[in-house]
Amino acid sequence: MACRIGITSNQEQRKKFWEGQYPNLGDWKILAGPLDTKGEAQILETKFAQDYGCVAHAGGDDPDSPFAKWWVYYFKY
């Protein structure tokens, strides 16, 4: 199975999105968070993607709010 690492400020919404893209999604985990900035989350996303050998795309899909808390997630598909 392939894996993906990403960042989000809304865990439930993001998981729902990926379940729609990958019906066989499994092993959803939060690897880090809450983090105070998107930049912190981005650094960890890149590190975990390299460590786990997963697909990752810089940026995340969530708005860059200064008040948001961020999480780094992982899943297999």
N, C-alpha and C positions, 0 to 999 in steps of 0.2 A: 504494500500500500504506500502511496505517496503521502506526504504531510505538508502542512502549511502553517506558517507563523504569521500573526498579524497583530495590529493594535486597535483598540477601540475605547471609546468613552461610554459605550452603551453595550454591555455584554449580551443581554437578551436579544436585542435587535440584531446585533451582528451575527450571533449564532443562528438566528432564524434565517437571515439572508443566506448564509453558507449552506444551511440545510436545504434551501431551495435550489442552490447550485449543485450540490453534491448529495443526492439522496442516500448514499452509503456512508455519509459522514459518521465518524466514530471517534472515541477517545478524546473528546473536547476537554481541554484543561486550561486553567489560567496559570501561566508561568510566573507572572510578576504583576504587582499592583496592590493597591492603588498607587499610582505615580502622579506627581504634581504637574508634570508638563509633558506635552506631546514629544518634545525633544528627548526627554529621558526614555520614554517608551520606544521611540524610534531607535535609539542606541541599543537597547536590549533586544528589540525585534531583530536587528541585523546580527547581533551576537548569537542569539538562539537559532536563527536560521542557519548560520554557519555551523554551529555546534551540532545541531540535529540533522543537517543536510536537507532542510525543507525549503519549499518555495516561499518567498516573501516579496512583497512589493512596497517600497518606501512610500510613506505618506498616510496610510490609513484613510478611511472613507468618512470619518467624522469631522465636524467643524473644529477649528483650532480655538476653542474657547479658553480664556485665561482662568476660568473657574472650574473647568472639567477635571475629573480624575481619569486617569488612563490605566488600561490593563494590557498586558501582552498575552495572547492566547495561542493555543496549538490545537490542531486536529489532524486526523488521518482521513484519507478518502480513497 
